[in-house]
Amino acid sequence: VPPEVKAERGWRALQVRGQLDFAMIGVLASIVVPLARAGVSVFTISTYETDYILVKETHLERATQALTQAGFLVMSYA
């Protein structure tokens, strides 16, 4: 985003690996509940292919720790 464009910057995206069947219930909740408990605000984007959970860069480490403690494997592709 060009610097002159008004935007909220500093977000990092966490991608859910793999396609999720639309019949699956509670997948997104299982991810965002541990983040909420850790005090991490999120913005979610769902597509046909997968889901993305955006967190502020300043909360990325806390988000990663919360998801790891909840049993998720968090991988970095910097």
N, C-alpha and C positions, 0 to 999 in steps of 0.2 A: 504494500500500500504506500503510495507516495507520501512524503512527509507533510505536504500541504492538505491532504485529505483527512477530515475528521474521522478518527477511528480509535477504538480502545485497543491498545497494543499490549504485547507481552503475554500472549496466550501460547500454551503448548498443547499439542494434540496427542491423545492416547487412542490408539486404534484397537478395536476388538478384532482379533485375528479370526478369519474364517467367516463363512456365511452363516447367518442365524436364521433358522426356520421361523416363519411368521407365527407358527403355532406355539413356539416356546414362550413361556410366561415367566416374567420376573428377572430376565437376564440383565436388563439395564438397571433394575432396582438392586440387584445383587452387587453391582459395581458402585452405584452412587450412594447407597446407604453407608458403607464403610467410609467413604469420602466425607459425607455429611457429618458423621460421628467424629471425624478428625478435624472438622472445621474448615473443610476445603469446599469452596463454591465451585460449581461446574456449569458448563454450557454444553448441551449435547446436540449432536447431529446424527440422525439416522438415515441411512440410504438403503437401497435394495441389497447392496453388497455387504455392508457392515455398519457398525456404529462407531462414532468418535466421541470421546469425552474430552472437552477442552478445560484446562485448568490454568490459572495464572502461573506464570513462570516462577514467581516468588513462592508458590505453594507446591511446586512439582515434587520436591523431595518428600514433603509430608504426604502428598498423594501417593507416591510410589511406596512409601513405608506402609501406609494404611492398606493399600491393595495387596501388598506382599503378606501382611499379617492376616488378611482375609482369605489367603490361599491362592491368589492370582500370581501368575508368572509375568513379571514386567520386564520387557526387553527394550533396550535403547538402540535406535538406529540414527544416530546423530549425523 
